[in-house]
Amino acid sequence: MVEVRWTLQAIEDIANYIAKDSSKYAVIQVEDFFEAALILENYPYSGRIVPEVGSKEIRELLDFID
C-alpha cells in the first residue's frame, strides 16, 4: 500500500488561494483532494501514468469526482 503525505501548510495554501474567490469551493476542493488521496492509497495504480514523467509509479487522477 502507498502512503500519501500532506503538509498542513500545503492544504492551507491551496484552500486560502481558492477561498479568495469562494470559500465554499475552497472547502469542496480540499475535500476532493482528500478523496483522491484515499483512492490512490487503496488503488495505487489507478489513474493514468503522468506522460511528462513516464514512470508507472507516478499516477494522476482525472475527472474522478462527480
SEDOTI-299769 format. One record per atom (N, C-alpha, C, O): x, y, z; atom name; residue in one letter; residue number from 1. Coordinates in steps of 0.05 Angstrom, whole numbers, plus 32768, in hexadecimal, padded with zeros to 4 digits. Atoms other than C-alpha are relative to their C-alpha. Example, Ala and Ser with C-alpha at 12.3 -4.5 7.8 and 13.67 -1.06 7.14 Angstrom:
% SEDOTI-299769
<site><u>8012</u><v>7FE8</v><w>8000</w><atom>N</atom><res>A</res><n>1</n></site>
<site><u>80F6</u><v>7FA6</v><w>809C</w><atom>CA</atom><res>A</res><n>1</n></site>
<site><u>8012</u><v>8018</v><w>8000</w><atom>C</atom><res>A</res><n>1</n></site>
<site><u>8027</u><v>8018</v><w>800D</w><atom>O</atom><res>A</res><n>1</n></site>
<site><u>7FF0</u><v>7FE8</v><w>7FFF</w><atom>N</atom><res>S</res><n>2</n></site>
<site><u>8111</u><v>7FEB</v><w>808F</w><atom>CA</atom><res>S</res><n>2</n></site>
<site><u>7FF1</u><v>8016</v><w>800E</w><atom>C</atom><res>S</res><n>2</n></site>
<site><u>7FFB</u><v>802C</v><w>8012</w><atom>O</atom><res>S</res><n>2</n></site>
This chain:
% SEDOTI-299769
<site><u>8011</u><v>7FE8</v><w>8000</w><atom>N</atom><res>M</res><n>1</n></site>
<site><u>8000</u><v>8000</v><w>8000</w><atom>CA</atom><res>M</res><n>1</n></site>
<site><u>8012</u><v>8019</v><w>8000</w><atom>C</atom><res>M</res><n>1</n></site>
<site><u>8027</u><v>8019</v><w>800C</w><atom>O</atom><res>M</res><n>1</n></site>
<site><u>7FF1</u><v>7FE7</v><w>8001</w><atom>N</atom><res>V</res><n>2</n></site>
<site><u>8018</u><v>8046</v><w>7FF1</w><atom>CA</atom><res>V</res><n>2</n></site>
<site><u>7FF8</u><v>8012</v><w>8017</w><atom>C</atom><res>V</res><n>2</n></site>
<site><u>7FE3</u><v>800E</v><w>8024</w><atom>O</atom><res>V</res><n>2</n></site>
<site><u>8007</u><v>7FEC</v><w>7FEC</w><atom>N</atom><res>E</res><n>3</n></site>
<site><u>8019</u><v>8080</v><w>8021</w><atom>CA</atom><res>E</res><n>3</n></site>
<site><u>8000</u><v>801B</v><w>7FF3</w><atom>C</atom><res>E</res><n>3</n></site>
<site><u>8014</u><v>8023</v><w>7FE6</w><atom>O</atom><res>E</res><n>3</n></site>
<site><u>8002</u><v>7FE5</v><w>8009</w><atom>N</atom><res>V</res><n>4</n></site>
<site><u>8002</u><v>80C5</v><w>800F</w><atom>CA</atom><res>V</res><n>4</n></site>
<site><u>8005</u><v>8012</v><w>8017</w><atom>C</atom><res>V</res><n>4</n></site>
<site><u>7FF7</u><v>8010</v><w>802C</w><atom>O</atom><res>V</res><n>4</n></site>
<site><u>7FFA</u><v>7FEE</v><w>7FEA</w><atom>N</atom><res>R</res><n>5</n></site>
<site><u>8020</u><v>80FC</v><w>803A</w><atom>CA</atom><res>R</res><n>5</n></site>
<site><u>7FF8</u><v>801C</v><w>7FF8</w><atom>C</atom><res>R</res><n>5</n></site>
<site><u>7FFE</u><v>8026</v><w>7FE2</w><atom>O</atom><res>R</res><n>5</n></site>
<site><u>8008</u><v>7FE4</v><w>8004</w><atom>N</atom><res>W</res><n>6</n></site>
<site><u>8002</u><v>8141</v><w>8040</w><atom>CA</atom><res>W</res><n>6</n></site>
<site><u>800E</u><v>8011</v><w>8015</w><atom>C</atom><res>W</res><n>6</n></site>
<site><u>8011</u><v>8008</v><w>802C</w><atom>O</atom><res>W</res><n>6</n></site>
<site><u>7FF7</u><v>7FEE</v><w>7FEC</w><atom>N</atom><res>T</res><n>7</n></site>
<site><u>8020</u><v>817C</v><w>8062</w><atom>CA</atom><res>T</res><n>7</n></site>
<site><u>7FE8</u><v>8013</v><w>8005</w><atom>C</atom><res>T</res><n>7</n></site>
<site><u>7FD9</u><v>801A</v><w>7FF3</w><atom>O</atom><res>T</res><n>7</n></site>
<site><u>8016</u><v>7FED</v><w>7FF9</w><atom>N</atom><res>L</res><n>8</n></site>
<site><u>7FEF</u><v>81AA</v><w>8087</w><atom>CA</atom><res>L</res><n>8</n></site>
<site><u>8004</u><v>8019</v><w>7FF0</w><atom>C</atom><res>L</res><n>8</n></site>
<site><u>7FF0</u><v>8025</v><w>7FE7</w><atom>O</atom><res>L</res><n>8</n></site>
<site><u>7FFB</u><v>7FE7</v><w>800F</w><atom>N</atom><res>Q</res><n>9</n></site>
<site><u>8010</u><v>81E5</v><w>8064</w><atom>CA</atom><res>Q</res><n>9</n></site>
<site><u>7FF6</u><v>7FFE</v><w>7FE4</w><atom>C</atom><res>Q</res><n>9</n></site>
<site><u>7FEB</u><v>8011</v><w>7FD9</w><atom>O</atom><res>Q</res><n>9</n></site>
<site><u>8009</u><v>8004</v><w>801C</w><atom>N</atom><res>A</res><n>10</n></site>
<site><u>8002</u><v>81C8</v><w>801F</w><atom>CA</atom><res>A</res><n>10</n></site>
<site><u>7FE1</u><v>8002</v><w>7FFE</w><atom>C</atom><res>A</res><n>10</n></site>
<site><u>7FD7</u><v>8010</v><w>7FED</w><atom>O</atom><res>A</res><n>10</n></site>
<site><u>801D</u><v>7FFF</v><w>8001</w><atom>N</atom><res>I</res><n>11</n></site>
<site><u>7FB8</u><v>81BE</v><w>802E</w><atom>CA</atom><res>I</res><n>11</n></site>
<site><u>7FF6</u><v>801C</v><w>8006</w><atom>C</atom><res>I</res><n>11</n></site>
<site><u>7FE4</u><v>8026</v><w>7FF9</w><atom>O</atom><res>I</res><n>11</n></site>
<site><u>8008</u><v>7FE4</v><w>7FF9</w><atom>N</atom><res>E</res><n>12</n></site>
<site><u>7FB2</u><v>8203</v><w>804E</w><atom>CA</atom><res>E</res><n>12</n></site>
<site><u>8005</u><v>8012</v><w>7FE8</w><atom>C</atom><res>E</res><n>12</n></site>
<site><u>7FF4</u><v>8023</v><w>7FE2</w><atom>O</atom><res>E</res><n>12</n></site>
<site><u>7FF9</u><v>7FEE</v><w>8016</w><atom>N</atom><res>D</res><n>13</n></site>
<site><u>7FD5</u><v>8224</v><w>8013</w><atom>CA</atom><res>D</res><n>13</n></site>
<site><u>7FEB</u><v>7FFC</v><w>7FE9</w><atom>C</atom><res>D</res><n>13</n></site>
<site><u>7FE2</u><v>8010</v><w>7FDD</w><atom>O</atom><res>D</res><n>13</n></site>
<site><u>8014</u><v>8005</v><w>8016</w><atom>N</atom><res>I</res><n>14</n></site>
<site><u>7FA6</u><v>8202</v><w>7FE0</w><atom>CA</atom><res>I</res><n>14</n></site>
<site><u>7FE5</u><v>800B</v><w>8008</w><atom>C</atom><res>I</res><n>14</n></site>
<site><u>7FD8</u><v>8019</v><w>7FF8</w><atom>O</atom><res>I</res><n>14</n></site>
<site><u>801A</u><v>7FF6</v><w>7FF7</w><atom>N</atom><res>A</res><n>15</n></site>
<site><u>7F68</u><v>8211</v><w>8009</w><atom>CA</atom><res>A</res><n>15</n></site>
<site><u>7FFF</u><v>801E</v><w>8000</w><atom>C</atom><res>A</res><n>15</n></site>
<site><u>7FEB</u><v>802A</v><w>7FF7</w><atom>O</atom><res>A</res><n>15</n></site>
<site><u>8000</u><v>7FE3</v><w>7FFF</w><atom>N</atom><res>N</res><n>16</n></site>
<site><u>7F7B</u><v>8259</v><w>8014</w><atom>CA</atom><res>N</res><n>16</n></site>
<site><u>8000</u><v>800D</v><w>7FE5</w><atom>C</atom><res>N</res><n>16</n></site>
<site><u>7FF3</u><v>8021</v><w>7FE0</w><atom>O</atom><res>N</res><n>16</n></site>
<site><u>8000</u><v>7FF6</v><w>801B</w><atom>N</atom><res>Y</res><n>17</n></site>
<site><u>7F8A</u><v>8264</v><w>7FCB</w><atom>CA</atom><res>Y</res><n>17</n></site>
<site><u>7FE5</u><v>7FFE</v><w>7FF3</w><atom>C</atom><res>Y</res><n>17</n></site>
<site><u>7FDB</u><v>8012</v><w>7FE7</w><atom>O</atom><res>Y</res><n>17</n></site>
<site><u>801B</u><v>8003</v><w>800B</w><atom>N</atom><res>I</res><n>18</n></site>
<site><u>7F47</u><v>8248</v><w>7FB5</w><atom>CA</atom><res>I</res><n>18</n></site>
<site><u>7FEC</u><v>8011</v><w>800E</w><atom>C</atom><res>I</res><n>18</n></site>
<site><u>7FD9</u><v>801C</v><w>8002</w><atom>O</atom><res>I</res><n>18</n></site>
<site><u>8013</u><v>7FF0</v><w>7FF0</w><atom>N</atom><res>A</res><n>19</n></site>
<site><u>7F23</u><v>826C</v><w>7FED</w><atom>CA</atom><res>A</res><n>19</n></site>
<site><u>8000</u><v>801D</v><w>7FF9</w><atom>C</atom><res>A</res><n>19</n></site>
<site><u>7FED</u><v>802C</v><w>8000</w><atom>O</atom><res>A</res><n>19</n></site>
<site><u>8000</u><v>7FE4</v><w>8009</w><atom>N</atom><res>K</res><n>20</n></site>
<site><u>7F37</u><v>82AF</v><w>7FCF</w><atom>CA</atom><res>K</res><n>20</n></site>
<site><u>7FE8</u><v>8005</v><w>7FEE</w><atom>C</atom><res>K</res><n>20</n></site>
<site><u>7FDD</u><v>801B</v><w>7FEE</w><atom>O</atom><res>K</res><n>20</n></site>
<site><u>8017</u><v>7FFE</v><w>8012</w><atom>N</atom><res>D</res><n>21</n></site>
<site><u>7F00</u><v>82A1</v><w>7F9D</w><atom>CA</atom><res>D</res><n>21</n></site>
<site><u>7FE7</u><v>7FF5</v><w>800D</w><atom>C</atom><res>D</res><n>21</n></site>
<site><u>7FD1</u><v>7FFF</v><w>8009</w><atom>O</atom><res>D</res><n>21</n></site>
<site><u>8018</u><v>800D</v><w>7FF5</w><atom>N</atom><res>S</res><n>22</n></site>
<site><u>7ED2</u><v>8272</v><w>7FC4</w><atom>CA</atom><res>S</res><n>22</n></site>
<site><u>8008</u><v>7FEE</v><w>8017</w><atom>C</atom><res>S</res><n>22</n></site>
<site><u>8016</u><v>7FDA</v><w>8012</w><atom>O</atom><res>S</res><n>22</n></site>
<site><u>7FFA</u><v>8011</v><w>7FE9</w><atom>N</atom><res>S</res><n>23</n></site>
<site><u>7ED8</u><v>8255</v><w>800A</w><atom>CA</atom><res>S</res><n>23</n></site>
<site><u>7FF1</u><v>7FE5</v><w>7FFD</w><atom>C</atom><res>S</res><n>23</n></site>
<site><u>7FFC</u><v>7FD0</v><w>8006</w><atom>O</atom><res>S</res><n>23</n></site>
<site><u>8010</u><v>8019</v><w>8004</w><atom>N</atom><res>K</res><n>24</n></site>
<site><u>7EA2</u><v>8222</v><w>7FF7</w><atom>CA</atom><res>K</res><n>24</n></site>
<site><u>8010</u><v>7FED</v><w>7FEF</w><atom>C</atom><res>K</res><n>24</n></site>
<site><u>8013</u><v>7FD5</v><w>7FF5</w><atom>O</atom><res>K</res><n>24</n></site>
<site><u>7FF2</u><v>8011</v><w>8012</w><atom>N</atom><res>Y</res><n>25</n></site>
<site><u>7ECB</u><v>8207</v><w>7FBD</w><atom>CA</atom><res>Y</res><n>25</n></site>
<site><u>801C</u><v>7FF8</v><w>800B</w><atom>C</atom><res>Y</res><n>25</n></site>
<site><u>8027</u><v>7FE4</v><w>8003</w><atom>O</atom><res>Y</res><n>25</n></site>
<site><u>7FE7</u><v>8008</v><w>7FF3</w><atom>N</atom><res>A</res><n>26</n></site>
<site><u>7F0B</u><v>8208</v><w>7FE6</w><atom>CA</atom><res>A</res><n>26</n></site>
<site><u>7FFC</u><v>7FE7</v><w>8011</w><atom>C</atom><res>A</res><n>26</n></site>
<site><u>800D</u><v>7FD5</v><w>8010</w><atom>O</atom><res>A</res><n>26</n></site>
<site><u>8006</u><v>8017</v><w>7FF0</w><atom>N</atom><res>V</res><n>27</n></site>
<site><u>7EEC</u><v>81D7</v><w>8016</w><atom>CA</atom><res>V</res><n>27</n></site>
<site><u>7FFB</u><v>7FE7</v><w>7FEF</w><atom>C</atom><res>V</res><n>27</n></site>
<site><u>8005</u><v>7FD2</v><w>7FF4</w><atom>O</atom><res>V</res><n>27</n></site>
<site><u>8006</u><v>8016</v><w>8012</w><atom>N</atom><res>I</res><n>28</n></site>
<site><u>7ED1</u><v>81AC</v><w>7FDE</w><atom>CA</atom><res>I</res><n>28</n></site>
<site><u>801A</u><v>7FF5</v><w>7FF3</w><atom>C</atom><res>I</res><n>28</n></site>
<site><u>801E</u><v>7FDD</v><w>7FF1</w><atom>O</atom><res>I</res><n>28</n></site>
<site><u>7FE8</u><v>8009</v><w>800D</w><atom>N</atom><res>Q</res><n>29</n></site>
<site><u>7F15</u><v>81AA</v><w>7FBB</w><atom>CA</atom><res>Q</res><n>29</n></site>
<site><u>8012</u><v>7FF1</v><w>8013</w><atom>C</atom><res>Q</res><n>29</n></site>
<site><u>801E</u><v>7FDC</v><w>800B</w><atom>O</atom><res>Q</res><n>29</n></site>
<site><u>7FEF</u><v>800E</v><w>7FEC</w><atom>N</atom><res>V</res><n>30</n></site>
<site><u>7F3B</u><v>8196</v><w>7FFA</w><atom>CA</atom><res>V</res><n>30</n></site>
<site><u>7FF4</u><v>7FE4</v><w>8006</w><atom>C</atom><res>V</res><n>30</n></site>
<site><u>8003</u><v>7FD1</v><w>8008</w><atom>O</atom><res>V</res><n>30</n></site>
<site><u>800C</u><v>801B</v><w>7FFC</w><atom>N</atom><res>E</res><n>31</n></site>
<site><u>7F09</u><v>815E</v><w>8006</w><atom>CA</atom><res>E</res><n>31</n></site>
<site><u>8005</u><v>7FEE</v><w>7FE8</w><atom>C</atom><res>E</res><n>31</n></site>
<site><u>800A</u><v>7FD6</v><w>7FEC</w><atom>O</atom><res>E</res><n>31</n></site>
<site><u>7FFA</u><v>8010</v><w>8018</w><atom>N</atom><res>D</res><n>32</n></site>
<site><u>7F13</u><v>8147</v><w>7FBE</w><atom>CA</atom><res>D</res><n>32</n></site>
<site><u>801D</u><v>7FF6</v><w>8000</w><atom>C</atom><res>D</res><n>32</n></site>
<site><u>8022</u><v>7FDF</v><w>7FF8</w><atom>O</atom><res>D</res><n>32</n></site>
<site><u>7FE4</u><v>8009</v><w>7FFE</w><atom>N</atom><res>F</res><n>33</n></site>
<site><u>7F5E</u><v>8145</v><w>7FC9</w><atom>CA</atom><res>F</res><n>33</n></site>
<site><u>8003</u><v>7FE8</v><w>8013</w><atom>C</atom><res>F</res><n>33</n></site>
<site><u>8011</u><v>7FD5</v><w>800C</w><atom>O</atom><res>F</res><n>33</n></site>
<site><u>7FFE</u><v>8017</v><w>7FED</w><atom>N</atom><res>F</res><n>34</n></site>
<site><u>7F56</u><v>8118</v><w>8005</w><atom>CA</atom><res>F</res><n>34</n></site>
<site><u>7FF3</u><v>7FE7</v><w>7FF6</w><atom>C</atom><res>F</res><n>34</n></site>
<site><u>7FFC</u><v>7FD1</v><w>7FFB</w><atom>O</atom><res>F</res><n>34</n></site>
<site><u>800D</u><v>8018</v><w>800C</w><atom>N</atom><res>E</res><n>35</n></site>
<site><u>7F26</u><v>80EB</v><w>7FE0</w><atom>CA</atom><res>E</res><n>35</n></site>
<site><u>8013</u><v>7FF4</v><w>7FEB</w><atom>C</atom><res>E</res><n>35</n></site>
<site><u>8014</u><v>7FDB</v><w>7FE9</w><atom>O</atom><res>E</res><n>35</n></site>
<site><u>7FED</u><v>800A</v><w>8014</w><atom>N</atom><res>A</res><n>36</n></site>
<site><u>7F59</u><v>80E5</v><w>7FA7</w><atom>CA</atom><res>A</res><n>36</n></site>
<site><u>8017</u><v>7FF1</v><w>800E</w><atom>C</atom><res>A</res><n>36</n></site>
<site><u>8020</u><v>7FDC</v><w>8005</w><atom>O</atom><res>A</res><n>36</n></site>
<site><u>7FEA</u><v>800D</v><w>7FF2</w><atom>N</atom><res>A</res><n>37</n></site>
<site><u>7F8F</u><v>80D4</v><w>7FDA</w><atom>CA</atom><res>A</res><n>37</n></site>
<site><u>7FF7</u><v>7FE4</v><w>800A</w><atom>C</atom><res>A</res><n>37</n></site>
<site><u>8007</u><v>7FD1</v><w>8009</w><atom>O</atom><res>A</res><n>37</n></site>
<site><u>800A</u><v>801A</v><w>7FF7</w><atom>N</atom><res>L</res><n>38</n></site>
<site><u>7F63</u><v>809C</v><w>7FF6</w><atom>CA</atom><res>L</res><n>38</n></site>
<site><u>7FFF</u><v>7FEC</v><w>7FE9</w><atom>C</atom><res>L</res><n>38</n></site>
<site><u>8006</u><v>7FD4</v><w>7FEC</w><atom>O</atom><res>L</res><n>38</n></site>
<site><u>8001</u><v>8011</v><w>8017</w><atom>N</atom><res>I</res><n>39</n></site>
<site><u>7F59</u><v>8080</v><w>7FB1</w><atom>CA</atom><res>I</res><n>39</n></site>
<site><u>801D</u><v>7FF6</v><w>7FFA</w><atom>C</atom><res>I</res><n>39</n></site>
<site><u>8020</u><v>7FDE</v><w>7FF5</w><atom>O</atom><res>I</res><n>39</n></site>
<site><u>7FE5</u><v>8008</v><w>8006</w><atom>N</atom><res>L</res><n>40</n></site>
<site><u>7FA4</u><v>8080</v><w>7FA4</w><atom>CA</atom><res>L</res><n>40</n></site>
<site><u>800C</u><v>7FEE</v><w>8016</w><atom>C</atom><res>L</res><n>40</n></site>
<site><u>801C</u><v>7FDC</v><w>800F</w><atom>O</atom><res>L</res><n>40</n></site>
<site><u>7FF6</u><v>8011</v><w>7FEB</w><atom>N</atom><res>E</res><n>41</n></site>
<site><u>7FB3</u><v>8061</v><w>7FE8</w><atom>CA</atom><res>E</res><n>41</n></site>
<site><u>7FF6</u><v>7FE4</v><w>7FFD</w><atom>C</atom><res>E</res><n>41</n></site>
<site><u>8005</u><v>7FD0</v><w>8001</w><atom>O</atom><res>E</res><n>41</n></site>
<site><u>800C</u><v>801B</v><w>8002</w><atom>N</atom><res>N</res><n>42</n></site>
<site><u>7F84</u><v>8027</v><w>7FDB</w><atom>CA</atom><res>N</res><n>42</n></site>
<site><u>8005</u><v>7FF3</v><w>7FE5</w><atom>C</atom><res>N</res><n>42</n></site>
<site><u>8005</u><v>7FDB</v><w>7FE3</w><atom>O</atom><res>N</res><n>42</n></site>
<site><u>7FFC</u><v>800A</v><w>801B</w><atom>N</atom><res>Y</res><n>43</n></site>
<site><u>7F90</u><v>8021</v><w>7F90</w><atom>CA</atom><res>Y</res><n>43</n></site>
<site><u>8017</u><v>800F</v><w>7FF3</w><atom>C</atom><res>Y</res><n>43</n></site>
<site><u>8012</u><v>8021</v><w>7FE2</w><atom>O</atom><res>Y</res><n>43</n></site>
<site><u>7FE9</u><v>7FEF</v><w>8009</w><atom>N</atom><res>P</res><n>44</n></site>
<site><u>7FD6</u><v>803B</v><w>7F82</w><atom>CA</atom><res>P</res><n>44</n></site>
<site><u>8005</u><v>8000</v><w>7FE2</w><atom>C</atom><res>P</res><n>44</n></site>
<site><u>8013</u><v>8012</v><w>7FD9</w><atom>O</atom><res>P</res><n>44</n></site>
<site><u>7FFC</u><v>8000</v><w>801D</w><atom>N</atom><res>Y</res><n>45</n></site>
<site><u>7FD5</u><v>8028</v><w>7F38</w><atom>CA</atom><res>Y</res><n>45</n></site>
<site><u>7FE7</u><v>8009</v><w>7FF1</w><atom>C</atom><res>Y</res><n>45</n></site>
<site><u>7FE5</u><v>8005</v><w>7FD9</w><atom>O</atom><res>Y</res><n>45</n></site>
<site><u>8017</u><v>7FF4</v><w>800E</w><atom>N</atom><res>S</res><n>46</n></site>
<site><u>7F93</u><v>804A</v><w>7F2A</w><atom>CA</atom><res>S</res><n>46</n></site>
<site><u>8009</u><v>801A</v><w>7FF3</w><atom>C</atom><res>S</res><n>46</n></site>
<site><u>801F</u><v>8024</v><w>7FF9</w><atom>O</atom><res>S</res><n>46</n></site>
<site><u>7FF8</u><v>7FE8</v><w>800E</w><atom>N</atom><res>G</res><n>47</n></site>
<site><u>7F94</u><v>8086</v><w>7EFD</w><atom>CA</atom><res>G</res><n>47</n></site>
<site><u>8013</u><v>7FFA</v><w>7FEA</w><atom>C</atom><res>G</res><n>47</n></site>
<site><u>8019</u><v>7FE2</v><w>7FE4</w><atom>O</atom><res>G</res><n>47</n></site>
<site><u>7FEE</u><v>8004</v><w>8016</w><atom>N</atom><res>R</res><n>48</n></site>
<site><u>7FC3</u><v>8090</v><w>7EC4</w><atom>CA</atom><res>R</res><n>48</n></site>
<site><u>801D</u><v>8008</v><w>8008</w><atom>C</atom><res>R</res><n>48</n></site>
<site><u>8021</u><v>8018</v><w>801A</w><atom>O</atom><res>R</res><n>48</n></site>
<site><u>7FE4</u><v>7FF8</v><w>7FFC</w><atom>N</atom><res>I</res><n>49</n></site>
<site><u>800F</u><v>8094</v><w>7EC2</w><atom>CA</atom><res>I</res><n>49</n></site>
<site><u>8003</u><v>801D</v><w>7FF7</w><atom>C</atom><res>I</res><n>49</n></site>
<site><u>7FF8</u><v>8024</v><w>7FE2</w><atom>O</atom><res>I</res><n>49</n></site>
<site><u>7FFC</u><v>7FE4</v><w>8007</w><atom>N</atom><res>V</res><n>50</n></site>
<site><u>8024</u><v>80DD</v><w>7EC1</w><atom>CA</atom><res>V</res><n>50</n></site>
<site><u>8013</u><v>8000</v><w>7FE7</w><atom>C</atom><res>V</res><n>50</n></site>
<site><u>802A</u><v>7FF8</v><w>7FE9</w><atom>O</atom><res>V</res><n>50</n></site>
<site><u>7FF0</u><v>8001</v><w>8018</w><atom>N</atom><res>P</res><n>51</n></site>
<site><u>803D</u><v>80E6</v><w>7E79</w><atom>CA</atom><res>P</res><n>51</n></site>
<site><u>801B</u><v>800E</v><w>8002</w><atom>C</atom><res>P</res><n>51</n></site>
<site><u>802F</u><v>8004</v><w>7FF7</w><atom>O</atom><res>P</res><n>51</n></site>
<site><u>7FE7</u><v>7FF1</v><w>7FFE</w><atom>N</atom><res>E</res><n>52</n></site>
<site><u>8072</u><v>8119</v><w>7E8B</w><atom>CA</atom><res>E</res><n>52</n></site>
<site><u>8015</u><v>7FF1</v><w>8010</w><atom>C</atom><res>E</res><n>52</n></site>
<site><u>802D</u><v>7FF7</v><w>800D</w><atom>O</atom><res>E</res><n>52</n></site>
<site><u>7FEE</u><v>800E</v><w>7FEF</w><atom>N</atom><res>V</res><n>53</n></site>
<site><u>8091</u><v>80EA</v><w>7EBE</w><atom>CA</atom><res>V</res><n>53</n></site>
<site><u>8007</u><v>7FE4</v><w>7FF4</w><atom>C</atom><res>V</res><n>53</n></site>
<site><u>801E</u><v>7FDC</v><w>7FF4</w><atom>O</atom><res>V</res><n>53</n></site>
<site><u>7FFC</u><v>801A</v><w>800C</w><atom>N</atom><res>G</res><n>54</n></site>
<site><u>8087</u><v>80A6</v><w>7E9D</w><atom>CA</atom><res>G</res><n>54</n></site>
<site><u>8005</u><v>7FE9</v><w>8013</w><atom>C</atom><res>G</res><n>54</n></site>
<site><u>800E</u><v>7FD4</v><w>800A</w><atom>O</atom><res>G</res><n>54</n></site>
<site><u>7FFC</u><v>8015</v><w>7FEC</w><atom>N</atom><res>S</res><n>55</n></site>
<site><u>808C</u><v>807E</v><w>7EDE</w><atom>CA</atom><res>S</res><n>55</n></site>
<site><u>7FE6</u><v>7FF3</v><w>8007</w><atom>C</atom><res>S</res><n>55</n></site>
<site><u>7FD2</u><v>8001</v><w>800D</w><atom>O</atom><res>S</res><n>55</n></site>
<site><u>8019</u><v>800D</v><w>7FF9</w><atom>N</atom><res>K</res><n>56</n></site>
<site><u>8058</u><v>8049</v><w>7EED</w><atom>CA</atom><res>K</res><n>56</n></site>
<site><u>7FF9</u><v>8005</v><w>801E</w><atom>C</atom><res>K</res><n>56</n></site>
<site><u>7FE3</u><v>7FFF</v><w>8026</w><atom>O</atom><res>K</res><n>56</n></site>
<site><u>8004</u><v>7FFA</v><w>7FE4</w><atom>N</atom><res>E</res><n>57</n></site>
<site><u>8060</u><v>805D</v><w>7F36</w><atom>CA</atom><res>E</res><n>57</n></site>
<site><u>7FF2</u><v>801A</v><w>8006</w><atom>C</atom><res>E</res><n>57</n></site>
<site><u>7FE7</u><v>801E</v><w>801C</w><atom>O</atom><res>E</res><n>57</n></site>
<site><u>800C</u><v>7FE5</v><w>7FFC</w><atom>N</atom><res>I</res><n>58</n></site>
<site><u>8046</u><v>80A4</v><w>7F2D</w><atom>CA</atom><res>I</res><n>58</n></site>
<site><u>7FE7</u><v>8002</v><w>7FEE</w><atom>C</atom><res>I</res><n>58</n></site>
<site><u>7FE9</u><v>8001</v><w>7FD6</w><atom>O</atom><res>I</res><n>58</n></site>
<site><u>801A</u><v>8000</v><w>800D</w><atom>N</atom><res>R</res><n>59</n></site>
<site><u>7FFC</u><v>80A9</v><w>7F1B</w><atom>CA</atom><res>R</res><n>59</n></site>
<site><u>7FF2</u><v>801B</v><w>8004</w><atom>C</atom><res>R</res><n>59</n></site>
<site><u>7FF7</u><v>8029</v><w>8017</w><atom>O</atom><res>R</res><n>59</n></site>
<site><u>8011</u><v>7FE9</v><w>7FFD</w><atom>N</atom><res>E</res><n>60</n></site>
<site><u>7FCA</u><v>80E0</v><w>7F11</w><atom>CA</atom><res>E</res><n>60</n></site>
<site><u>7FE3</u><v>7FF7</v><w>7FFC</w><atom>C</atom><res>E</res><n>60</n></site>
<site><u>7FDD</u><v>7FE7</v><w>7FEB</w><atom>O</atom><res>E</res><n>60</n></site>
<site><u>801C</u><v>8006</v><w>8002</w><atom>N</atom><res>L</res><n>61</n></site>
<site><u>7F7F</u><v>80DD</v><w>7F1A</w><atom>CA</atom><res>L</res><n>61</n></site>
<site><u>7FF2</u><v>8018</v><w>7FF2</w><atom>C</atom><res>L</res><n>61</n></site>
<site><u>7FF5</u><v>802F</v><w>7FFA</w><atom>O</atom><res>L</res><n>61</n></site>
<site><u>800E</u><v>7FEB</v><w>800F</w><atom>N</atom><res>L</res><n>62</n></site>
<site><u>7F55</u><v>8104</v><w>7EE8</w><atom>CA</atom><res>L</res><n>62</n></site>
<site><u>7FE2</u><v>7FFB</v><w>8002</w><atom>C</atom><res>L</res><n>62</n></site>
<site><u>7FD9</u><v>7FE4</v><w>7FFD</w><atom>O</atom><res>L</res><n>62</n></site>
<site><u>801D</u><v>8002</v><w>7FFF</w><atom>N</atom><res>D</res><n>63</n></site>
<site><u>7F0B</u><v>8111</v><w>7EF1</w><atom>CA</atom><res>D</res><n>63</n></site>
<site><u>7FF6</u><v>7FE9</v><w>8011</w><atom>C</atom><res>D</res><n>63</n></site>
<site><u>7FE5</u><v>7FD9</v><w>8008</w><atom>O</atom><res>D</res><n>63</n></site>
<site><u>8007</u><v>8017</v><w>7FEE</w><atom>N</atom><res>F</res><n>64</n></site>
<site><u>7F04</u><v>80E1</v><w>7F2C</w><atom>CA</atom><res>F</res><n>64</n></site>
<site><u>7FE8</u><v>8007</v><w>8012</w><atom>C</atom><res>F</res><n>64</n></site>
<site><u>7FDD</u><v>7FF5</v><w>801E</w><atom>O</atom><res>F</res><n>64</n></site>
<site><u>8015</u><v>7FF8</v><w>7FEE</w><atom>N</atom><res>I</res><n>65</n></site>
<site><u>7ED0</u><v>8109</v><w>7F53</w><atom>CA</atom><res>I</res><n>65</n></site>
<site><u>7FE8</u><v>8008</v><w>7FEF</w><atom>C</atom><res>I</res><n>65</n></site>
<site><u>7FEA</u><v>8016</v><w>7FDB</w><atom>O</atom><res>I</res><n>65</n></site>
<site><u>8018</u><v>7FF8</v><w>800E</w><atom>N</atom><res>D</res><n>66</n></site>
<site><u>7E88</u><v>8110</v><w>7F3D</w><atom>CA</atom><res>D</res><n>66</n></site>
<site><u>7FF8</u><v>801C</v><w>8006</w><atom>C</atom><res>D</res><n>66</n></site>
<site><u>7FE4</u><v>8026</v><w>7FFC</w><atom>O</atom><res>D</res><n>66</n></site>
